[in-house]
Amino acid sequence: MITAFSVAVFACGDPSSGAEAEDQAPILLEDLPARIGGERPAKVHWPKAVEANKAYPVVMLLHGYSVNGFLQNIVVESVERVQKFGYVLIVPEGRKNGIGHQYWNAFPDCCDFEGAGGDDLAYLTGLLEELDTLIVIDRERVGLVGHSNGGYMSYRMACERPDWVRRIAVLAGSMPVDREACKPTAPVSVLHIHGTSDDVVPWADNTEGPPGAGHNIVTRGAEDSVARWVSTNGCDAAPALRERADLFPAIAGDETEISSWPLCDGGSRVEFWQVDGGDHLLLNTKRAFKDRIAEFLVAP
């Protein structure tokens, strides 16, 4: 005999299928904050429809000395790429010195010129830790992009917090002159971008002088910064790939030489963009310049 229960099952299908369909629907997070960081707030830009159980890449934008996050975004347009690349963007602000210029206390080389102190390493790490309480973070895709002083700070985060920072893109910044100031305990993927005509954070080694224009910065040069990470990350000495690219419309020809070390320890990589004729500000770039930076920071 076919019972009423059996008829119901044959007619309607598995009664659990509806519940399973509901379980598979993404749970969206609501009321995510526009700022985190408490008394020192940082802006947060979210992708649309953030899911509760999905792991998201995170990018942090670090401005250069004397500017702010809004102005720095004009160079790299990280805000405009949040939706396209699906990352969460944090835009913190440096503390102000005696003349009102914002800065990061990175290495002694740059840029706490007044010796005021302050632990920006702990502050930036704290922002990542706070974000980790709000969403699921893809810990292998946490990246920083920093220009000039922000580049120095990105290097310091990579040197001291590779447990958090897995990728950095540095524009016109530098590693510290003192090689003992950076001893990372794990590989970090590094993209270093530098103009050969940079006279603020000079392209070439100027440890014997003269110092950089405006801020008296001394550096071992862009090539040294890259070479240190090639060694630290266990990459082959010679780059696996070289190419020329036209990323700056104001400079004639394929002005940028890109050297790549894609197969380094722990899946890390190193890229070096030498911008022939590029200055310190690295303004007026093509869309490909900004897209390639974002891709480096969040690619699977």
Stockholm file with secondary structure:
# STOCKHOLM 1.0

chainA/1-300         MITAFSVAVFACGDPSSGAEAEDQAPILLEDLPARIGGERPAKVHWPKAVEANKAYPVVMLLHGYSVNGFLQNIVVESVERVQKFGYVLIVPEGRKNGIGHQYWNAFPDCCDFEGAGGDDLAYLTGLLEELDTLIVIDRERVGLVGHSNGGYMSYRMACERPDWVRRIAVLAGSMPVDREACKPTAPVSVLHIHGTSDDVVPWADNTEGPPGAGHNIVTRGAEDSVARWVSTNGCDAAPALRERADLFPAIAGDETEISSWPLCDGGSRVEFWQVDGGDHLLLNTKRAFKDRIAEFLVAP
#=GR chainA/1-300 SS CCCHHHHHHHHHCCTTHHHHHHHHSCCBCCSCCSEESTTSCEEEECCSSCBTTCEEEEEEEECCTTCCHHHHHHHHCCGGGHHHHTCEEEECCCEECTTSCEECCCBTTBSCTTCCCCCHHHHHHHHHHHHHTTSEEEEEEEEEEEETHHHHHHHHHHHHCTTTCCEEEEESCCCCSSGGGCCCSSCCEEEEEEETTCTTTTSSCCTTSCCCTTTCCCCCCHHHHHHHHHHHTTCCSSCSEEEEECCCTTSCSSCEEEEEECCCGGGCCEEEEEETTCCSSCCSCCHHHHHHHHHHHHCC
#=GC SS_cons         CCCHHHHHHHHHCCTTHHHHHHHHSCCBCCSCCSEESTTSCEEEECCSSCBTTCEEEEEEEECCTTCCHHHHHHHHCCGGGHHHHTCEEEECCCEECTTSCEECCCBTTBSCTTCCCCCHHHHHHHHHHHHHTTSEEEEEEEEEEEETHHHHHHHHHHHHCTTTCCEEEEESCCCCSSGGGCCCSSCCEEEEEEETTCTTTTSSCCTTSCCCTTTCCCCCCHHHHHHHHHHHTTCCSSCSEEEEECCCTTSCSSCEEEEEECCCGGGCCEEEEEETTCCSSCCSCCHHHHHHHHHHHHCC
//
